[in-house]
Amino acid sequence: MAADTVVTVIEPDFLTATRAAYDTVAASYAEQLRDHLAGEPFDRAMLDAFASMVGTGTDAATDAGADAGPVVEVGCGPGRITGYLHRLGLDISGIDLSPAMIEIARAAHPDIPFTVGSMTALDLADGGLAGLVAWYSIIHTPPELLPGVFAEFRRVLRPGGRVLLAFQVGDERVRVEQAYGHSVSADAYRLPPEHIAELLTAAGLTVEARLVRAARPPEKMPQAYLIAKAGAAPEEVH
């Protein structure tokens, strides 16, 4: 009988560095951003619009092109956005790369499922989601890898499902060495909204709404929000 074959999967360096950084800052991050949404009307407007498009779990979706159904926040951190959308009535769960963040999220929101995972390989079935949120969580992925990430987002969305992205505007890599009062070592990327819209389109997601707002202290760059709708799955296109 042949010996068992052991396959070793080597994790990309950016995932290892991102996890370590967020494990380090988890408690401080959760505390400093706990009430952040209360002072951010544009954030709430895009989250509210997204919630109305994917439905409220118990009521029919307001958009005839989408049905109420499960939603996932990818890169959920301590669950503050997940919790907000849950209060709006969404059937939502959260996934994050950082075990420390997930531990805080579970304690803060015991009625919401949270799991450790990576947006580069979601442990989710094809076409099962009505919505997916990536709220400032694509910013640590090298831009050349974003087409694969968006293809993964499209894979887990049903036709008519929506994705909501938020990120800082720009076109550069920033080395992060201090964050939330801690020393860390990770890269973040500022991204051009036009290019991100093009990548979403290439992945089978049609951009329906785009908002770019001016920076507000202590922000240094404008902030972008995109909502895109999933088209038919590739096997359904003739």
C-alpha positions as CSV (number, residue, x, y, z in Angstrom):
1,M,0.0,0.0,0.0
2,A,1.4,3.4,-1.0
3,A,2.4,5.7,1.8
4,D,0.1,8.7,2.4
5,T,1.0,11.8,0.5
6,V,1.3,14.9,2.6
7,V,0.6,18.1,0.8
8,T,2.0,21.3,2.4
9,V,0.2,24.5,1.6
10,I,2.4,27.5,2.0
11,E,0.4,30.6,3.0
12,P,1.2,33.8,1.1
13,D,3.3,36.3,3.2
14,F,0.7,39.0,3.0
15,L,-1.9,36.8,4.8
16,T,0.5,35.9,7.5
17,A,1.5,39.6,8.0
18,T,-2.1,40.8,8.0
19,R,-3.2,38.2,10.5
20,A,-0.4,39.0,12.9
21,A,-1.1,42.8,12.6
22,Y,-4.8,42.4,13.4
23,D,-4.2,39.9,16.2
24,T,-1.9,42.5,17.7
25,V,-4.4,45.5,17.5
26,A,-7.6,43.6,17.9
27,A,-8.6,44.9,21.4
28,S,-7.6,48.5,20.7
29,Y,-9.2,48.4,17.3
30,A,-12.5,47.2,18.7
31,E,-12.5,49.8,21.4
32,Q,-11.5,52.8,19.2
33,L,-14.0,52.0,16.5
34,R,-16.9,50.8,18.7
35,D,-19.1,53.9,18.0
36,H,-17.5,55.0,14.8
37,L,-20.5,54.5,12.6
38,A,-22.6,56.9,14.7
39,G,-20.6,59.8,13.2
40,E,-20.4,58.5,9.6
41,P,-23.6,59.3,7.7
42,F,-22.1,58.2,4.3
43,D,-21.1,54.9,5.7
44,R,-24.5,54.3,7.1
45,A,-26.2,55.4,3.9
46,M,-24.3,52.8,1.8
47,L,-24.9,50.1,4.4
48,D,-28.6,50.9,4.5
49,A,-28.8,50.9,0.7
50,F,-27.1,47.5,0.6
51,A,-29.3,46.1,3.3
52,S,-32.5,47.2,1.4
53,M,-31.2,45.5,-1.8
54,V,-30.5,42.1,-0.3
55,G,-33.6,42.1,1.9
56,T,-34.2,42.0,5.6
57,G,-34.4,38.2,6.2
58,T,-38.0,38.2,7.2
59,D,-39.4,40.6,4.6
60,A,-39.1,40.4,0.8
61,A,-36.3,42.2,-0.7
62,T,-37.2,45.7,-2.0
63,D,-35.4,45.0,-5.3
64,A,-37.1,42.6,-7.6
65,G,-33.8,41.4,-8.8
66,A,-32.7,39.9,-5.5
67,D,-34.2,37.7,-2.8
68,A,-33.7,37.9,0.9
69,G,-31.1,35.4,2.0
70,P,-27.8,34.9,3.8
71,V,-25.2,37.6,3.8
72,V,-21.5,37.4,4.9
73,E,-19.1,40.1,5.9
74,V,-15.6,39.1,4.8
75,G,-12.9,40.7,6.9
76,C,-15.4,41.4,9.7
77,G,-12.9,42.3,12.4
78,P,-14.7,42.7,15.8
79,G,-18.1,42.6,14.1
80,R,-19.2,46.2,14.3
81,I,-20.4,46.3,10.6
82,T,-21.8,42.8,10.9
83,G,-23.7,43.8,14.0
84,Y,-25.1,47.0,12.4
85,L,-26.4,45.0,9.4
86,H,-27.8,42.3,11.8
87,R,-29.8,45.0,13.6
88,L,-31.2,46.0,10.2
89,G,-32.6,42.5,9.9
90,L,-30.1,40.7,7.7
91,D,-29.3,37.0,8.1
92,I,-25.6,37.7,8.4
93,S,-22.4,36.0,9.5
94,G,-18.8,37.1,9.7
95,I,-15.5,35.8,8.5
96,D,-12.0,37.2,9.4
97,L,-8.4,36.1,9.1
98,S,-7.6,37.1,12.6
99,P,-8.5,34.7,15.4
100,A,-8.2,37.5,18.0
101,M,-10.7,39.6,16.0
102,I,-13.1,36.6,15.8
103,E,-12.9,36.0,19.6
104,I,-13.9,39.7,20.2
105,A,-16.7,39.5,17.6
106,R,-18.2,36.4,19.2
107,A,-18.1,38.0,22.7
108,A,-19.7,41.2,21.4
109,H,-22.3,39.6,19.2
110,P,-23.2,36.1,20.6
111,D,-26.2,35.8,18.3
112,I,-24.2,36.1,15.1
113,P,-22.0,33.3,13.7
114,F,-18.3,34.2,13.2
115,T,-15.6,32.0,11.8
116,V,-11.9,32.3,11.0
117,G,-11.2,32.2,7.3
118,S,-9.6,34.0,4.3
119,M,-11.3,35.9,1.4
120,T,-8.9,34.2,-1.0
121,A,-10.5,30.8,-0.4
122,L,-14.0,31.1,1.2
123,D,-15.3,28.0,2.8
124,L,-18.7,28.7,1.3
125,A,-20.9,26.9,-1.3
126,D,-21.2,28.2,-4.8
127,G,-24.1,30.7,-5.3
128,G,-25.4,30.5,-1.8
129,L,-25.3,34.2,-0.7
130,A,-27.7,37.1,-1.3
131,G,-24.9,39.5,-0.3
132,L,-21.3,39.9,0.6
133,V,-19.6,42.9,2.4
134,A,-15.9,43.6,2.3
135,W,-15.6,46.7,4.4
136,Y,-12.0,48.0,4.2
137,S,-10.9,44.4,4.0
138,I,-9.5,44.2,0.4
139,I,-7.0,46.8,1.3
140,H,-4.3,44.3,2.4
141,T,-4.5,42.2,-0.7
142,P,-1.8,42.9,-3.4
143,P,-3.7,44.5,-6.3
144,E,-2.6,41.9,-8.7
145,L,-4.4,39.3,-6.7
146,L,-7.7,41.2,-6.5
147,P,-9.1,39.6,-9.7
148,G,-9.0,36.2,-8.0
149,V,-10.6,37.6,-4.9
150,F,-13.4,39.1,-6.8
151,A,-13.9,35.9,-8.7
152,E,-14.2,34.2,-5.4
153,F,-16.8,36.8,-4.3
154,R,-18.8,36.1,-7.5
155,R,-18.6,32.4,-7.0
156,V,-20.4,32.5,-3.6
157,L,-23.0,35.0,-4.7
158,R,-26.3,33.9,-6.3
159,P,-27.4,35.7,-9.5
160,G,-28.8,39.0,-8.4
161,G,-26.8,39.0,-5.2
162,R,-24.9,42.1,-4.2
163,V,-21.3,42.9,-3.0
164,L,-20.5,46.1,-1.0
165,L,-16.9,47.3,-0.9
166,A,-15.3,50.1,1.1
167,F,-11.7,51.2,0.7
168,Q,-9.3,54.2,0.7
169,V,-8.8,56.0,-2.6
170,G,-5.4,56.2,-4.2
171,D,-2.9,54.1,-6.2
172,E,-0.1,53.2,-3.9
173,R,1.2,50.7,-1.3
174,V,1.6,52.0,2.2
175,R,3.8,50.3,4.8
176,V,1.9,50.2,8.1
177,E,4.2,50.1,11.1
178,Q,2.0,51.7,13.8
179,A,-1.7,51.2,14.2
180,Y,-4.1,51.7,17.1
181,G,-1.2,52.3,19.5
182,H,0.8,49.2,18.5
183,S,3.8,48.3,16.4
184,V,2.8,46.2,13.5
185,S,4.3,45.2,10.1
186,A,1.9,45.0,7.2
187,D,1.1,46.5,3.8
188,A,-2.1,48.4,2.9
189,Y,-3.1,49.5,-0.6
190,R,-5.0,52.6,-1.6
191,L,-7.0,51.8,-4.7
192,P,-8.5,53.7,-7.7
193,P,-12.3,53.3,-7.7
194,E,-12.4,53.2,-11.6
195,H,-10.0,50.3,-11.7
196,I,-11.8,48.4,-8.9
197,A,-15.1,48.8,-10.9
198,E,-13.4,47.4,-13.9
199,L,-12.1,44.4,-12.0
200,L,-15.6,43.8,-10.6
201,T,-17.1,43.9,-14.1
202,A,-14.5,41.4,-15.3
203,A,-15.5,39.1,-12.5
204,G,-19.2,39.2,-13.5
205,L,-20.3,41.9,-11.1
206,T,-22.0,45.1,-12.4
207,V,-21.4,48.2,-10.4
208,E,-24.7,49.8,-9.5
209,A,-23.7,52.5,-7.1
210,R,-20.4,54.4,-6.4
211,L,-19.7,57.0,-3.7
212,V,-16.4,58.8,-3.2
213,R,-16.3,61.2,-0.2
214,A,-13.7,63.6,1.0
215,A,-11.3,62.7,3.7
216,R,-12.3,63.6,7.2
217,P,-9.7,64.0,10.0
218,P,-7.8,61.9,10.9
219,E,-8.2,60.4,7.4
220,K,-5.6,61.3,4.8
221,M,-7.3,60.1,1.6
222,P,-10.8,60.1,0.2
223,Q,-12.9,57.0,0.9
224,A,-14.8,54.9,-1.7
225,Y,-17.8,52.7,-1.6
226,L,-19.1,50.4,-4.4
227,I,-22.2,48.3,-4.7
228,A,-22.2,45.7,-7.5
229,K,-24.7,43.1,-8.6
230,A,-23.9,39.6,-9.6
231,G,-25.0,38.5,-13.1
232,A,-25.8,35.0,-14.2
233,A,-23.4,32.2,-13.2
234,P,-21.0,31.3,-16.0
235,E,-22.8,28.1,-16.8
236,E,-26.0,30.0,-17.2
237,V,-24.7,32.3,-19.8
238,H,-25.4,31.2,-23.4
